[in-house]
Amino acid sequence: MSDSTPHTLNGFATTLVRLGIATEEQAAAGLAEAAGIDMDLDEEFEDADELTFLVGECGLGFQTPEKVGGDLEGGYEELLTEAAACSGGAVVVDDVELVKVENADGEEDEYLHFRRNGRSIWHGTEHLSDSTRYMDWNAAMDAIGDIVPGNDDPRAFWQLDEDSYDAWWLLLTPEQAQGLEEFGLPMPVRLGNRVRDGKPTAEPETPAWYVEDDRLHASEESRRRLDEWLAPMDAALDRWRTAHLPGDFPFDYSPASLTALERLVLDRFDGLAALEAAGEDEFFEGAVRYVGQTAVRLWPCRWTYRHSDDDSSVFTNEPLIRSNTPDGFGGGFSPDYVLRTLVELRTNSGMRERMESVGEGVEDYRKALGARTRGR
């Protein structure tokens, strides 16, 4: 449905008020600012997104700058606090910091840290240099998504302009977003929420804390499917050991046992076609369980599950291993995927690297926490 409201500053202000995005007073203040620089409030604009600067004049929303005005850390802090202000107090952001640590290869990694309602959030960043003052766009977009109120709040952040650089953003309900789209704004990007409020009661940084945290922030279907996978774990592995493993298999969840398992998997499946032909193979499912349980015993990690109705999503709708770290540190893998890759490539190098990433993620997180402590 098209909107016959003219693409003028007056028309845009009227739309903002009608949709409940701006008050009459805010719209009047924004129009007064525009008139103060001799803009014609009734001039028709060919592209509606040329009008979006009025959002800032009304004291609404925030802008994603192509370059930050000062240092990078200050630029992230300004962006995230302005985004949080759109929530009307539902989300509070503080403790914004860029943390640099040396990784296992002797190179420097950098992370964006901030707290959302007291909860620490981390995102890995990559910058050309401090002097260029260009943000890591992927990290910035992920962080903005983390600031959406979520919970039972239907709002999401919407980009109003076609180009992301210097674009204006608003926190909108689906109905408000649809109204602006009908007015003629492109609305190309929607950032929803992946963080629900709530903190575990377990002692921080313990395995129990991470398990409880997963359950607090996972969907009901994700929790149900994870429970369905974990409940029969011991019994399923016992059956697998009895029915499918040779008597001399070192069933001790050690790295050496993984080497023995790799040989069994390669002997059983000569390629992906053979694995696919086996369908829901009990031997292969047992191998998936054993690889995951071995990781849980070797490193600080746990099983997780992320349900999605989108079948094309990567590593959803299957049990995963995740290091006991914030999401920004990686350190996770799909046991199913690493075993399928083993069958396809006939080499264990990829499997070992992915499993070792769990321990590397934990070590990177430990270093980052130390860097923050030293910086205080």
Helices and strands as residue ranges (DSSP letters): H 9-18, H 24-36, G 48-51, H 53-57, E 62-64, H 72-85, E 93-102, E 108-116, E 119-125, H 137-147, E 156-159, E 167-172, H 174-183, E 189-191, H 207-217, H 220-230, H 233-244, H 255-268, H 272-278, H 282-298, E 301-305, E 319-323, G 327-329, E 332-333, H 335-345, H 349-374
